[in-house]
């Protein structure tokens, strides 16, 4: 437990009007400060209030009431920060909240820095760094998938797996260090092959976690899906059908969508950023040319392209050119206007545009085929089962980098073992590996890095 002499205070609910607002304090003086500013109903003394109880009363200054409130008292060590915590629940106006916060500060608290409550939970050993980061991710989650990944991290899926890897490495290190310290004592050590096998096994574990980052990134940030196709094939109508509302402008004049319209939808809990683009075709004027360039740029940075073609018109050279522009991007052909007489059959589309690209027939006008598109998008990017039970999915670039460094250190240890180098050298690489894995859970993270991590939190968290 670190010795935090000061007591911190912050408004923990969002700025602005709300039905309720909470001022939170944590630290050794939290309860005594609450006693000075809060008058409980009846003759109760705040100092003798039991832990984890809600108490009705008024916040007062110099005898005048600031607001009617509920005070919750949580006594150390079984609290969020492992320190004494009080929360004062007020009517949600900013004036009440600011006044009560000022009162806390006037009576001896200090304004909390962003994430400082959670930082104390970490510093006091209640959660590790990966779990603290998960708290921030839960607050910022904008889709079911990002929320689920963050909750899994908070409950400890990643921390537990990392903990097991760390224990295995510590065991190898202990062996190696004993071999260095007592070379002639006749103790039975692991053979070189055994060390190699163990280190290789750990590297495999590390690589398996690293491989989840792509899915993790999609969980956290969502997918960017570009809708491309020549003018008038039904791109705007498709985006409207996927949004299930009318946002993009649909007209019969080709080339209406000159700018890129970007909309967010959730597909099976996954955040998807849909981008309706200008048609890729011959630019008739300067604005057209800019639009086409923008389309090309957004295709470049997207995760998936929906290539829309018109079944009632068949496949043209422009359609083929679009597919050429998209090259190796993941894509789906949306054969639209299936409600009209077809000029082209499905296999002809495949022959013309590429047999490997999946085709889905739709009528954007009637909203048909939309669920098939959604199912396929989900299946293309989310490996079933990856989010299940104990297997962690990493979503954080910092964790990915630490795991990459860990893998490098393990590879070095394997090379040193293979080349018959002394135990001392191998131990040095394993120590390096332990330092990198400790960065994920926070055992070996520097103060500077911690400051950067917690500065991303909101005040009061
Ligand atoms: P964009 O230029 O590719 O964005 O195409 P729009 O979405 O603006 O659609 C062009 C025209 O095709 C409009 O008149 C739409 O109503 C019509 N359209 C779009 N999708 C369909 C469809 O599935 N069936 C039919 N019959 N018409 C459609």
Boltz pocket constraint, residues with backbone or C-beta under 6 A from the ligand:
constraints:
  - pocket:
      binder: B
      contacts: [[A, 229], [A, 230], [A, 231], [A, 232], [A, 233], [A, 234], [A, 235], [A, 236], [A, 237], [A, 238], [A, 249], [A, 250], [A, 251], [A, 252], [A, 253], [A, 254], [A, 255], [A, 256], [A, 257], [A, 277], [A, 336], [A, 337], [A, 338], [A, 339], [A, 340], [A, 362], [A, 363], [A, 364], [A, 365], [A, 366]]
      max_distance: 6.0
